[in-house]
Amino acid sequence: MTHRLLTTLAAALLLAGGPAVAADDTGSEATSGGIDVKESITVDAPPAKVWKAIGDFDAIDRWHPAVESAEIVEGENNEPGARRHLTLAGDGGTIDEELVARDDDRMSYSYRLIEGVLPVRNYRSEIVVKAAHGNASRIVWTGNFDAAEGVEDAKAQEVITGVYTGGLENVKKMMQAD
């Protein structure tokens, strides 16, 4: 990932400005947003290898270039209810997320945003690693959310798309470097 893309991604993550954005203004956990983002990439590595690299809930700082550190601050890693605190590279913005579900057999986990600098609310996401052609893998990262108050839907969608593509492209680069 180029320095320019990282700089753009970091700036986009701070788009919302001001105080942290709550994940769900209503307090309801069943809320679902009106914006969907789905990004995927094929990686020339077997699914088990890719899952080992990205499957741990607390490992996002090892594969996403915009995340400087990830720490489990509540619960046990990879157990539903675990909460991670992310510190972003660059300015040190933060994001807090909760693991909703994890399935090692399906090579997937889903999580929700609690609060942070992303310009979204009611955010839920899932990462899945699937077998692709030959010995390759397909990583699919989906999200559903609403734009934060004062943020245009298109801008919120652009930011989340940038987060997903930045992470997926870096995983591909890491896996193919091995």
C-alpha positions in Angstrom: 0.0 0.0 0.0 1.4 3.4 -0.9 2.1 6.1 1.5 -0.4 8.3 -0.4 -3.2 5.7 0.1 -2.4 5.4 3.8 -2.5 9.2 4.2 -5.8 9.4 2.4 -7.2 6.5 4.5 -6.1 8.1 7.7 -7.6 11.4 6.7 -10.9 9.7 5.7 -11.1 7.9 9.0 -11.0 11.3 10.8 -13.7 12.7 8.5 -16.3 12.8 11.2 -14.2 15.1 13.4 -15.4 16.2 16.8 -16.2 13.6 19.5 -16.3 9.9 19.0 -19.3 8.6 17.0 -21.5 6.1 18.9 -22.2 2.9 17.1 -25.9 2.9 17.7 -27.7 6.1 18.8 -30.8 4.1 19.8 -29.0 1.7 22.1 -30.5 -1.2 20.2 -28.3 -4.1 19.2 -30.7 -5.3 16.5 -30.4 -2.1 14.5 -29.3 -2.5 10.9 -28.1 0.3 8.7 -29.1 1.4 5.3 -25.7 1.3 3.6 -23.9 -1.9 2.5 -20.3 -2.3 1.5 -18.8 -5.6 0.2 -15.2 -5.8 -0.9 -13.3 -9.0 -1.8 -9.9 -10.1 -3.1 -8.4 -13.3 -4.3 -5.1 -14.3 -2.6 -2.6 -16.9 -3.9 -2.5 -18.7 -0.6 -4.5 -21.6 0.9 -7.5 -20.5 3.1 -6.1 -22.0 6.3 -2.9 -19.9 5.9 -4.9 -16.7 5.2 -7.3 -17.4 8.2 -4.2 -18.0 10.4 -2.9 -14.5 9.4 -6.2 -12.5 9.7 -8.6 -14.7 11.8 -7.7 -13.6 15.3 -9.9 -10.7 16.4 -6.9 -9.0 18.0 -4.7 -9.4 15.0 -5.9 -6.6 12.8 -2.8 -4.5 13.6 -0.7 -7.2 12.0 -2.4 -7.0 8.6 -4.2 -3.6 8.3 -1.8 -0.8 7.6 -4.1 1.9 9.1 -4.1 0.1 12.5 -1.1 0.7 14.7 -2.2 -1.4 17.6 -5.1 -3.7 18.7 -5.7 -4.7 22.3 -8.4 -6.9 23.8 -9.8 -4.7 26.6 -12.7 -6.9 27.7 -13.4 -10.6 27.5 -11.3 -13.3 25.8 -9.9 -12.9 22.3 -12.0 -14.8 19.7 -14.8 -15.3 22.1 -18.1 -13.4 21.4 -18.4 -10.4 23.6 -14.6 -9.7 23.4 -13.9 -6.0 22.9 -10.9 -4.6 21.1 -9.4 -1.1 21.2 -7.7 0.0 18.0 -5.3 2.8 17.8 -4.8 4.1 14.3 -1.5 4.9 12.7 -0.7 8.5 12.1 -2.7 10.7 14.5 -3.6 8.0 17.0 -7.4 8.1 16.5 -9.2 5.2 18.2 -11.9 2.7 17.5 -13.6 0.3 19.9 -15.3 -2.9 18.5 -17.0 -6.0 19.9 -16.8 -9.5 18.5 -20.4 -10.7 17.8 -19.7 -14.2 16.4 -16.8 -16.4 15.3 -16.8 -19.6 13.3 -13.4 -21.2 12.7 -14.9 -24.0 10.5 -16.4 -21.3 8.3 -13.3 -19.1 8.7 -15.4 -16.0 9.6 -16.0 -13.5 12.3 -18.5 -10.7 12.7 -18.2 -7.6 14.9 -19.8 -4.3 15.7 -18.6 -0.8 16.3 -19.0 0.5 19.8 -17.5 4.0 19.2 -14.6 5.6 17.3 -13.5 8.0 14.6 -15.3 6.3 11.7 -18.1 8.5 10.2 -20.7 5.7 10.7 -23.2 4.4 13.3 -25.1 1.1 13.6 -22.0 -0.5 12.0 -21.7 -4.3 11.8 -19.2 -6.2 9.7 -18.1 -9.7 8.8 -14.8 -11.1 7.4 -14.9 -14.5 5.7 -12.1 -16.5 4.1 -13.2 -18.9 1.4 -11.5 -21.4 -0.9 -11.0 -20.1 -4.5 -9.6 -21.7 -7.6 -6.6 -24.0 -7.1 -4.9 -23.3 -3.9 -6.1 -19.7 -3.6 -8.4 -17.9 -1.2 -11.1 -15.3 -1.5 -11.4 -12.9 1.4 -14.8 -11.2 1.6 -15.3 -8.2 4.0 -18.8 -6.9 4.3 -20.4 -4.1 6.3 -23.7 -2.6 7.0 -24.2 0.8 8.6 -25.7 4.3 8.6 -23.7 7.5 8.0 -23.0 9.4 11.2 -25.0 12.5 11.8 -23.8 15.3 9.5 -22.0 12.9 7.1 -23.3 12.2 3.6 -24.1 8.5 2.9 -21.7 8.5 -0.1 -18.8 9.8 2.1 -19.4 7.2 4.8 -19.6 4.5 2.1 -16.3 5.8 0.6 -14.5 5.7 3.9 -15.5 2.1 4.8 -14.7 1.0 1.2 -11.3 2.5 1.6 -10.8 0.8 5.0 -11.7 -2.6 3.5 -9.7 -2.3 0.3 -6.7 -1.0 2.1 -6.7 -4.0 4.5 -7.5 -6.6 1.8 -4.8 -5.3 -0.6 -2.2 -5.5 2.2 -3.2 -9.1 3.1 -2.7 -10.0 -0.5 0.7 -8.4 -0.5 1.7 -10.1 2.7 0.5 -13.5 1.6 2.2 -13.3 -1.8 5.5 -12.2 -0.2 5.7 -15.5 1.7 
